[in-house]
């Protein structure tokens, strides 16, 4: 079983009300909804960071003709 730890934060009243309403309507536990949302958001943030890193390292698109010319390969 995974270790758990209490986590407290302040959120806007309307967000808390929306959470209460959706959990009651769908029969969900608030802990489950909040944990799922945090996991998804963390994954999105990591993916965004990884994409930005990859874009920063990318050299962009180069046509095959340009690559051959730069390498001094014969034209065919």
C-alpha positions in Angstrom: 0.0 0.0 0.0 1.3 3.4 -0.9 2.2 5.8 1.9 -0.2 8.8 2.2 0.3 12.2 3.7 -2.2 15.0 4.4 -2.1 17.9 2.1 -4.0 21.1 2.8 -4.4 24.2 0.6 -6.7 27.1 0.1 -8.9 27.2 -3.0 -11.6 29.6 -4.2 -15.0 29.0 -2.7 -16.7 28.4 -6.1 -14.1 25.7 -7.0 -14.8 23.9 -3.7 -18.5 24.1 -4.3 -18.1 22.7 -7.8 -16.0 19.9 -6.4 -18.6 19.1 -3.7 -21.4 19.2 -6.3 -19.7 16.9 -8.9 -18.5 14.4 -6.2 -22.0 14.2 -4.8 -23.7 14.0 -8.2 -21.3 11.3 -9.5 -20.7 9.5 -6.2 -17.0 10.2 -6.2 -14.6 10.7 -3.3 -13.0 14.2 -3.2 -9.6 12.6 -2.4 -9.8 10.5 -5.6 -10.8 13.5 -7.8 -8.1 15.8 -6.3 -5.4 13.1 -6.6 -6.4 12.3 -10.1 -6.4 15.9 -11.1 -3.0 16.6 -9.5 -1.4 13.5 -11.2 -2.8 14.6 -14.6 -1.6 18.2 -14.2 1.9 17.1 -13.1 2.1 14.8 -16.1 1.0 17.7 -18.4 3.6 20.0 -16.9 6.3 17.5 -17.3 5.3 16.8 -20.9 5.3 20.5 -21.7 8.7 20.9 -20.1 10.1 17.9 -22.1 8.6 19.3 -25.3 10.1 22.8 -24.7 13.5 21.2 -24.0 13.2 19.1 -27.2 12.2 22.1 -29.3 15.2 24.0 -27.9 17.6 21.3 -28.9 16.0 20.7 -32.3 17.8 22.0 -35.3 14.7 22.2 -37.4 13.8 20.7 -40.7 16.5 20.5 -43.4 15.8 19.3 -46.9 17.6 16.3 -48.1 19.1 18.3 -50.9 20.5 20.9 -48.5 22.0 18.1 -46.3 23.6 16.4 -49.3 25.1 19.8 -50.4 26.5 20.5 -47.0 28.0 17.0 -46.8 29.5 17.3 -50.3 27.6 14.3 -51.6 27.1 14.0 -55.3 23.8 15.1 -56.8 21.8 12.3 -58.4 
